[in-house]
Amino acid sequence: MKLKILGKITHRILKLNFNIMFNIPGEGISPRPPPSAPLSMCRQGSEILSLLSIFIHLFLHYCHPHFVPPQVMSAGRSADGREVQIPLQQVAPSMATPLSVVPPIPPPSHRPVNPWPPNDPNSSQGVPAGFLPLHGGFRDHFIETPEAKYCCEACRLVLCQPRQTECGHRFCQSCINDILSHSNPVCPADMEPLFKDKIFRDVCCHREIMALKVFCRSEANGCQEQMSLQQIPDHLNVCPFFEVPCPLGKCKERMMRKEIPDHLNWKCKHRETGCEFCLTKMPLTDLQKHKETVCPAFPVSCPNHCSFSSLPRSELSNHQHDCPKAQVTCQFHRYGCTFKGLNQEMRQHESTFAAEHLRMMANRNSTLEKKVEDVKGELLERYKVLPALNSRLSELENQNDELREKNRQMEQKLATMQKLMSSHSEKLLEVELELRSLRLLREEVENLRGTLDNVWTRLNALEQGGRGGTGSTHTLASLETQLKRQDDMLSVHEIRLADMDLRFQVLETASYNGTLIWKIRDYKRRKQEAVAAKTLSLYSQPFYTGYFGYKMCARVYLNGDGMGKGTHLSLFFVVMRGEYDALLPWPFKQKVTLMLMDQGPTRKHLGDAFKPDPNSSSFRRPVAEMNIASGCPLFVSQSVLETGSYIKDDTIFIKVTVDTSDLPEP
């Protein structure tokens, strides 16, 4: 009879499930709802599967009397890791394990012991750290059994941060992340494919779960408080039964919050305590080391084992000096005494060996006196050497100053020479250009001479032909005209060539440092011309005080001039008109030195110097080509000049120097 009833029930359940799955209308079954209502379908299917599960349990119990169905199921874990059991009849039918394929749930032994770690990284969405479990749903002890809609389809725990799929099933965030991490993820409830962009947060379900009533997570420690799941973080901050670490950083122990005062006063190894000898505050773990090493009031015994068996550590160093059993050295050991003994024996030693100590001191004193005398002798010898060293040092300083002055002068000369070299290089370029033009003129002259020779040849030929007749008279006249024209052109070119030669000689011998060395050749011939009044005076090539300075020259009368005519050689200085006179100071004020150079080995040069008169017209700015010469009419007598070594190879040298040391730059 029972089997017949069970068969009818089974047939009824299977038929109902078949009609729902294939949308066949029947008794108590409505047609398949539209796609917009998948949640109601899942609930109906879940109820049918739950009824089928209950039927299977009843069937097994009937067929196997010894089969005992489970009467309780797990509802999570408490704060201390214990698994909380609730009666099976209180579980909603949908909380039973469905017949569909689901991922295996790890056994409780592999789950974390503490599901609420103190520093949980899942603190997003405004949830406090440590409130959410590391993985899966909430394991709290709920006052009333949660409905099936609040349970995860994967871990079967109360949903934590619920996510709803397109097919209407709910999962914890960590559970759905695990499922999506596999390739081709499917829903474990209905094997429908899952897509990440089709999964959304179920805010309404999350709000309802947070309002569920639970026991305190410290229930195992004795807390009987009840609150909503959302109020757990605030309660745990004040719960006296909640386990917290010791407030002292070095202590690693954990205890209930209400046990902290007792722990800090009596149990903590790092609590603050005071030394009973010096009253210094320190952690309890450092107290013993403090007493054994640094406490100044801790009683210690004398290391010499004298009658003082206990005294403060701070007085031990002073006691060492007075301890009768301390090993000491005689205070005269620096003088040679080798006695070492106890402190109480030192007085007897000092009284017994007083004479010996005095003798040691006397010997040491005599030795020191000898050393002092030796040092005095060395000092006296060194004092004797000091004056010579001082004089030598003074000489070296003077030599150093002279060398510095010479070095400065050499640097100035070097700078001047560099300027002269640059100016000479420019002049050399000008000379090269003029030489090129001079070569061209010479080539033209040679061409003209060749043309002239041809003309003369033709003229001679015509004259010879003219003797034979008078028909070529007109041709001869024209040729004579051309010849005269060529002669005129040749004379003009010769004048230009002579002028270019003169300019080339001037540029070749020009000086730009204010010094002129004038070489006069053919002295005898030139003097005879001066005596015969053919050439009374000679002018030197120009020289300059600088590339942009004064232009000057020298003028000499070999037979004398004025008072020295016929008896002396007269030498004069001439200021010439230059290209840069507008930039120079006038009148000319530089010192001038005239000199006849001795060509013999004695080098007894004859010279004279003068300072220009600023009122003289000879030293004003030149208006004509040159100013009136100014110098020495009686420079040197003819007899001295011709009998000495001033004339050699019929040549004399005259040197004119202009002081340019105080001449400003233009």
C-alpha positions in Angstrom: 0.0 0.0 0.0 2.8 2.4 0.9 4.7 1.6 -2.3 1.5 2.3 -4.3 1.1 5.7 -2.6 4.8 6.6 -3.1 4.5 5.6 -6.8 1.5 7.9 -7.3 3.3 10.8 -5.6 6.4 10.2 -7.7 4.3 10.1 -10.9 2.6 13.3 -9.9 5.9 15.1 -9.2 7.6 14.0 -12.4 4.5 14.9 -14.5 4.4 18.4 -12.9 8.1 18.9 -13.5 7.8 17.7 -17.1 4.9 20.1 -17.8 6.8 23.0 -16.3 10.0 22.3 -18.2 8.2 21.9 -21.6 5.5 24.6 -21.0 2.6 22.1 -21.3 -0.6 23.5 -19.7 -2.1 21.3 -17.1 -3.6 21.2 -13.7 -2.4 24.1 -11.7 0.2 24.9 -14.3 0.1 28.2 -16.3 1.7 28.6 -19.7 5.4 29.5 -20.0 5.9 33.1 -18.9 7.5 35.5 -21.2 11.3 35.9 -21.2 11.0 39.0 -19.0 10.1 36.8 -16.0 12.9 34.2 -15.6 12.9 34.6 -11.8 9.5 33.1 -11.2 10.3 30.1 -13.4 13.5 29.4 -11.4 11.5 29.6 -8.2 9.0 27.1 -9.4 11.7 24.8 -10.7 13.5 25.1 -7.4 10.4 24.2 -5.4 9.8 21.1 -7.6 13.3 19.9 -7.1 13.0 20.4 -3.4 9.8 18.3 -3.3 11.6 15.6 -5.3 14.5 15.7 -2.8 12.1 15.2 0.1 10.5 12.3 -1.7 13.8 10.6 -2.3 14.6 10.9 1.4 11.3 9.3 2.3 11.7 6.6 -0.3 15.1 5.7 1.0 13.9 5.6 4.6 11.1 3.3 3.6 13.3 0.9 1.6 16.2 1.1 4.1 14.9 1.4 7.7 18.5 2.0 8.9 18.9 5.1 6.7 18.9 8.2 8.9 18.4 11.4 6.9 20.3 14.5 8.0 18.4 16.4 10.6 20.6 19.5 10.6 22.6 21.6 8.1 25.4 24.1 8.4 24.4 27.8 8.6 28.0 29.1 8.6 30.7 29.6 11.2 30.9 31.7 14.3 33.6 34.2 15.3 35.8 31.4 16.8 35.5 29.2 13.7 32.9 26.8 15.0 30.3 25.5 12.6 26.7 26.5 13.5 24.0 23.9 12.9 20.3 24.5 12.4 17.4 21.9 12.2 16.7 20.6 8.7 12.9 21.3 9.1 13.7 25.0 9.4 15.6 25.1 6.1 13.6 26.3 3.1 13.1 23.7 0.4 15.2 25.6 -2.1 18.3 25.3 0.3 18.5 21.6 -0.4 21.2 20.6 -2.9 19.7 20.7 -6.4 20.0 17.8 -8.8 21.7 19.9 -11.4 25.5 19.8 -11.7 27.2 22.4 -9.4 30.9 22.9 -8.7 32.0 20.9 -5.6 32.1 22.9 -2.3 35.3 22.5 -0.3 34.9 20.7 3.0 34.8 22.8 6.2 38.3 21.6 7.1 39.8 23.4 4.1 38.0 26.7 4.8 39.8 29.5 6.7 39.4 29.2 10.4 38.9 33.0 10.9 36.5 34.2 8.1 36.7 37.8 9.2 40.4 38.7 9.1 41.4 42.0 10.8 42.7 43.5 7.5 40.5 42.3 4.7 41.2 43.9 1.3 37.5 43.6 0.3 36.6 46.9 1.8 35.0 48.4 -1.3 31.5 49.9 -1.6 31.8 51.5 1.8 32.1 48.2 3.7 34.5 48.3 6.7 37.7 46.2 6.5 37.4 42.8 8.2 33.6 42.7 7.8 33.4 40.7 4.5 34.6 37.1 4.3 37.7 36.2 2.3 35.8 33.9 0.0 32.1 32.9 -0.4 29.2 34.2 1.6 28.5 35.2 5.1 29.0 32.6 7.8 27.4 34.5 10.6 24.9 32.8 13.0 21.5 34.2 11.9 18.7 34.4 14.4 16.2 33.2 11.8 17.0 30.9 8.9 17.6 33.0 5.8 15.3 32.4 2.8 16.6 30.5 -0.2 16.6 33.7 -2.3 19.4 35.0 -0.1 21.7 32.0 -0.6 24.4 31.7 -3.2 23.9 29.1 -5.9 27.6 28.1 -5.7 28.7 28.1 -2.0 25.1 27.8 -0.5 26.0 30.5 2.0 24.2 33.8 2.6 25.1 36.1 -0.3 28.0 38.5 0.1 27.9 41.4 -2.4 25.3 39.6 -4.5 25.5 39.5 -8.3 22.6 38.4 -10.5 23.1 36.6 -13.8 21.0 36.9 -17.0 19.2 33.7 -16.1 18.1 35.1 -12.7 20.4 33.3 -10.3 22.3 35.0 -7.6 26.0 34.5 -6.6 28.5 36.0 -4.2 31.0 38.3 -5.9 34.0 36.0 -5.2 32.0 32.9 -6.3 31.0 34.5 -9.7 34.6 35.7 -10.2 35.8 32.1 -9.8 33.2 30.9 -12.3 34.1 33.6 -14.8 37.8 32.8 -14.5 37.2 29.5 -16.4 37.0 29.2 -20.1 33.4 29.1 -21.4 31.8 29.8 -18.0 28.2 28.4 -17.4 25.7 28.9 -14.6 25.9 25.9 -12.2 22.2 26.1 -11.6 20.9 25.7 -15.2 24.1 25.3 -17.3 23.3 28.5 -19.2 26.4 30.4 -20.6 27.5 33.4 -18.6 28.8 36.7 -19.9 30.5 39.2 -17.7 28.8 42.2 -19.2 25.3 40.6 -18.5 26.0 40.2 -14.8 24.9 43.1 -12.5 24.8 44.1 -8.8 21.7 43.2 -7.0 21.4 46.3 -4.8 17.9 45.4 -3.5 19.0 41.9 -2.4 22.1 43.3 -0.7 20.0 45.8 1.3 17.7 43.0 2.5 20.6 40.8 3.5 22.2 43.6 5.5 18.9 44.0 7.4 18.9 40.3 8.6 19.3 39.7 12.3 22.4 37.9 13.5 24.1 37.0 16.8 27.4 38.8 17.6 30.4 37.2 16.1 31.9 37.0 19.6 29.0 34.7 20.7 31.5 31.9 21.5 33.2 34.3 23.9 29.9 35.0 25.8 28.4 37.9 23.9 24.5 37.6 23.7 23.9 40.7 21.6 21.6 40.6 18.6 21.8 43.0 15.7 21.4 43.4 12.0 24.2 42.2 9.7 24.9 45.8 8.8 25.4 46.8 12.5 28.1 44.2 13.1 31.2 46.5 12.4 29.9 49.2 14.8 29.1 46.7 17.5 32.5 44.9 17.2 34.2 48.3 17.8 32.7 48.3 21.4 32.0 44.7 22.1 33.7 43.7 25.3 33.9 40.0 24.1 35.6 40.8 20.8 39.2 39.6 20.5 41.7 42.5 19.9 45.5 42.7 20.0 47.4 44.2 22.9 47.6 48.0 22.6 51.4 47.8 23.2 53.0 47.4 19.8 55.6 44.8 20.8 53.2 42.4 22.4 51.6 40.0 19.9 48.9 38.5 22.2 45.2 38.7 21.5 42.5 38.9 24.1 38.9 40.0 24.7 38.5 43.8 24.9 37.3 43.5 28.5 40.5 41.7 29.5 42.8 44.5 28.3 43.1 46.3 31.7 44.0 43.1 33.5 46.4 42.1 30.8 48.2 45.4 30.9 48.4 45.4 34.7 49.5 41.8 35.3 50.0 39.6 32.3 51.7 41.6 29.5 55.4 41.0 29.2 55.9 44.5 27.7 54.0 46.4 30.3 55.7 49.4 31.9 57.2 48.8 35.4 59.7 50.6 37.7 63.1 49.4 39.0 62.8 49.0 42.8 66.4 50.3 43.3 66.6 53.4 41.1 62.9 53.9 40.3 63.5 54.2 36.6 60.5 53.4 34.3 61.0 50.7 31.6 59.3 47.7 29.9 59.2 44.5 32.0 61.3 42.6 29.5 64.2 45.1 30.0 64.1 45.1 33.8 66.4 42.2 34.4 69.0 43.4 32.0 68.9 46.9 33.5 69.5 45.5 37.0 72.4 43.3 35.8 74.2 45.9 33.8 73.4 49.6 34.3 71.3 50.2 37.4 73.4 52.6 39.6 71.6 51.6 42.8 71.7 47.9 42.3 73.8 46.2 45.1 76.9 44.5 43.9 79.8 42.9 45.8 83.4 44.1 45.7 85.4 42.1 43.0 88.4 42.0 45.5 86.3 40.1 48.1 86.9 42.6 50.8 84.7 43.2 53.9 82.2 45.3 51.9 80.0 42.5 50.5 77.3 44.8 49.1 77.4 48.4 47.9 75.6 50.4 45.1 77.1 50.0 41.6 77.6 53.8 41.3 80.0 53.7 44.4 82.1 50.8 43.1 84.6 52.9 41.2 85.3 55.1 44.3 85.6 52.0 46.4 88.3 50.5 44.1 90.7 53.3 45.2 90.2 52.7 48.9 89.7 48.9 48.9 92.4 47.3 51.1 92.5 44.2 48.9 92.8 46.0 45.6 96.0 45.4 43.6 97.8 48.8 43.1 101.1 50.0 41.6 103.6 52.2 43.4 103.1 55.8 42.5 106.9 56.1 41.9 106.8 53.5 39.1 107.6 56.3 36.5 110.9 56.8 38.3 111.8 53.1 38.3 110.0 51.5 41.2 108.6 48.1 40.3 106.5 47.3 43.5 103.0 45.9 43.0 100.8 44.8 45.9 97.7 45.2 47.9 96.4 48.6 48.9 97.0 47.9 52.6 100.7 47.1 51.9 101.3 50.3 50.0 101.8 52.5 53.1 104.4 50.2 54.6 106.2 50.1 51.2 106.3 53.9 50.9 107.7 54.4 54.4 110.3 51.6 54.0 111.6 52.7 50.6 111.3 56.5 50.9 115.1 57.0 50.6 115.2 54.7 47.5 112.3 56.7 46.0 114.3 60.0 46.6 117.4 58.5 44.9 115.3 57.5 41.9 113.8 61.0 41.6 117.3 62.6 41.9 118.6 60.4 39.1 115.7 61.2 36.9 116.1 64.9 37.6 119.8 64.8 36.6 118.9 63.1 33.4 116.3 65.7 32.6 118.8 68.5 33.3 121.3 67.0 30.8 118.6 66.9 28.2 117.6 70.5 28.9 121.2 71.6 28.4 121.4 69.7 25.2 118.2 71.3 23.9 119.6 74.8 24.9 122.7 74.1 22.9 120.7 73.1 19.8 118.5 76.2 20.2 121.6 78.5 20.4 123.1 77.0 17.2 119.8 77.4 15.4 119.6 81.1 16.6 123.0 81.7 15.1 121.8 80.5 11.7 118.7 82.6 11.8 120.2 86.0 10.7 121.9 84.3 7.7 118.6 82.7 6.8 116.7 86.0 7.2 119.2 87.8 4.9 119.0 84.9 2.4 115.2 85.1 2.5 115.3 88.8 1.9 117.6 88.3 -1.1 115.3 85.7 -2.5 112.3 87.9 -2.1 114.2 90.8 -3.9 115.1 88.4 -6.7 111.6 87.2 -6.9 110.3 90.8 -7.2 112.9 91.5 -9.9 111.9 88.4 -11.8 108.2 89.4 -11.6 109.0 92.9 -12.9 111.1 91.4 -15.8 108.3 89.0 -16.5 105.8 91.8 -16.6 108.1 93.8 -19.0 108.5 90.7 -21.2 104.8 90.3 -21.3 104.4 93.9 -22.4 107.1 93.5 -25.1 105.5 90.3 -26.2 102.1 92.0 -26.6 103.8 94.9 -28.5 105.6 92.4 -30.8 102.3 90.6 -31.4 100.8 93.9 -32.5 103.7 94.7 -34.7 103.6 91.2 -36.3 99.9 91.7 -37.1 100.6 95.1 -38.6 103.6 93.8 -40.5 101.5 91.0 -41.9 98.9 93.5 -43.2 101.7 95.6 -44.7 103.2 92.5 -46.3 99.9 91.8 -48.0 99.8 95.4 -49.3 103.4 95.0 -50.6 102.5 91.8 -52.3 99.6 93.5 -54.0 101.8 96.4 -55.1 104.5 93.9 -56.3 101.9 92.3 -58.5 101.0 95.7 -60.1 104.7 96.4 -60.4 105.2 93.2 -62.3 102.4 94.1 -64.6 104.0 97.5 -65.3 107.3 95.9 -66.0 105.7 93.5 -68.5 104.0 96.5 -70.1 107.4 98.3 -70.3 109.0 95.3 -71.8 106.2 95.1 -74.4 106.6 98.8 -75.2 110.3 98.4 -75.6 109.7 95.5 -78.0 107.2 97.6 -79.9 109.7 100.5 -79.9 112.4 98.2 -81.3 110.1 97.1 -84.0 109.3 100.7 -84.9 112.9 101.6 -85.1 113.6 98.6 -87.3 110.8 99.6 -89.6 111.9 103.2 -89.5 115.4 102.3 -90.5 114.0 100.1 -93.3 111.9 103.0 -94.5 114.8 105.4 -94.4 116.8 103.1 -96.6 113.9 102.7 -98.9 113.3 106.4 -98.9 116.7 107.1 -100.3 115.6 105.3 -103.4 112.5 107.5 -103.7 110.3 110.2 -102.2 107.0 108.3 -102.3 107.2 107.2 -98.7 107.7 110.6 -97.0 104.2 110.7 -95.7 104.5 107.2 -94.2 107.8 108.2 -92.5 106.2 111.2 -90.9 103.4 109.1 -89.4 105.8 106.6 -88.1 107.8 109.3 -86.4 104.6 110.5 -84.8 103.9 107.1 -83.5 107.5 106.7 -82.2 107.2 110.0 -80.3 104.0 108.9 -78.8 105.5 105.6 -77.7 108.5 107.4 -76.2 106.1 109.6 -74.1 104.2 106.5 -72.9 107.5 104.8 -72.1 108.7 107.8 -70.0 105.4 107.8 -68.1 105.7 104.1 -67.3 109.3 104.6 -66.2 108.2 107.4 -63.8 105.4 105.2 -62.4 107.9 102.3 -62.1 110.3 104.5 -60.2 107.6 105.7 -57.9 106.5 102.1 -57.2 110.1 101.1 -56.5 110.3 104.0 -54.0 107.1 103.0 -52.3 108.1 99.4 -52.1 111.4 100.4 -50.4 109.5 102.6 -48.0 107.1 99.8 -47.1 109.9 97.3 -46.8 111.9 99.4 -44.3 109.0 101.0 -42.4 109.0 100.6 -38.6 105.9 100.8 -36.4 107.5 100.7 -32.9 108.9 104.3 -32.8 112.5 103.2 -33.7 114.3 103.9 -37.0 117.6 102.4 -38.0 118.7 104.3 -41.2 121.5 102.7 -43.3 123.3 105.3 -45.6 125.4 103.7 -48.3 128.1 105.4 -50.5 129.0 107.8 -47.7 132.0 109.4 -49.6 130.1 110.0 -52.8 127.1 111.4 -51.0 129.4 113.7 -48.9 131.1 115.0 -52.1 127.7 115.8 -53.6 126.9 117.7 -50.4 130.2 119.6 -50.5 129.5 120.4 -54.1 126.0 121.6 -53.1 124.4 119.1 -55.4 122.5 117.2 -52.6 122.7 119.1 -49.4 120.5 116.8 -47.3 119.1 113.3 -47.3 115.7 112.1 -46.0 115.2 108.7 -44.4 112.2 106.4 -45.0 109.2 107.2 -42.8 108.7 105.3 -39.5 105.8 105.3 -37.1 105.1 105.2 -33.3 102.4 102.6 -34.1 100.3 101.3 -36.9 97.9 104.1 -36.3 100.5 106.5 -34.7 102.6 109.5 -35.7 104.4 109.5 -39.0 108.1 110.7 -38.8 111.4 110.6 -40.6 115.1 111.8 -40.1 117.0 114.4 -42.1 120.8 114.4 -42.3 123.3 117.0 -43.6 126.5 115.1 -44.3 128.5 118.4 -44.7 126.6 120.1 -41.9 124.0 122.9 -41.8 124.0 126.3 -40.1 126.6 126.5 -37.4 128.0 123.1 -38.2 128.4 123.6 -42.0 131.7 122.2 -43.2 132.7 120.9 -39.7 130.0 118.7 -38.4 127.3 116.2 -39.4 123.9 117.7 -38.7 121.0 115.4 -37.8 117.3 116.5 -37.5 114.0 115.0 -36.6 110.9 115.7 -38.9 107.2 115.2 -38.1 105.3 114.2 -41.3 101.6 114.3 -42.1 100.0 111.0 -41.5 96.7 109.3 -42.2 95.6 109.1 -38.6 96.6 112.6 -37.3 93.0 113.5 -36.5 93.0 110.8 -33.8 96.4 111.7 -32.2 97.1 114.3 -29.5 98.9 117.6 -30.6 101.4 119.1 -30.3 103.9 116.2 -30.5 105.4 115.7 -26.9 107.3 112.5 -27.1 111.0 112.3 -26.1 113.3 111.9 -29.2 116.8 110.3 -29.1 119.3 110.7 -32.0 122.2 108.3 -32.2 125.2 107.5 -34.5 125.9 103.8 -34.1 129.5 102.6 -33.6 130.2 99.5 -35.8 133.3 98.5 -33.9 133.5 96.0 -31.0 133.4 98.7 -28.3 130.0 99.9 -29.4 130.5 103.5 -28.2 127.5 105.0 -29.8 127.2 108.8 -30.0 123.8 110.2 -29.2 121.7 113.1 -28.0 118.1 113.5 -26.8 115.6 116.3 -26.5 112.1 116.9 -25.4 109.9 118.7 -28.0 109.0 122.3 -27.4 105.1 122.4 -27.4 105.3 126.0 -28.7 107.4 125.2 -31.7 105.8 124.9 -35.1 107.9 121.8 -35.8 105.8 119.7 -33.5 102.3 121.0 -34.3 99.9 119.0 -36.5 101.4 119.1 -40.0 99.5 121.1 -42.6 101.9 120.5 -45.5 103.6 117.2 -46.3 106.1 117.6 -43.4 107.0 120.2 -40.7 110.2 122.1 -40.3 113.0 119.8 -39.1 114.3 120.2 -35.6 117.4 118.6 -34.1 121.2 119.0 -33.6 123.3 121.1 -36.1 126.5 120.1 -34.2 125.6 116.5 -33.8 129.1 115.0 -34.4 132.3 116.5 -35.8 133.7 115.4 -39.2 137.0 114.4 -37.6 135.4 112.1 -34.9 133.1 110.6 -37.5 135.8 109.8 -40.1 138.6 108.7 -37.7 136.5 106.3 -35.5 134.8 103.1 -36.3 131.5 104.7 -37.3 132.1 104.3 -41.0 132.6 100.8 -42.3 132.3 99.6 -45.9 131.5 103.2 -46.8 128.3 102.9 -44.8 127.0 104.6 -41.6 124.0 103.7 -39.4 121.8 106.4 -37.7 119.2 105.4 -35.1 116.3 107.5 -34.0 114.1 106.4 -31.1 110.8 108.0 -30.0 109.6 107.2 -26.5 106.1 105.6 -26.8 105.7 104.4 -23.1 103.2 107.2 -22.2 101.6 107.4 -25.6 97.8 106.8 -25.4 96.1 104.5 -27.8 94.2 106.4 -30.6 
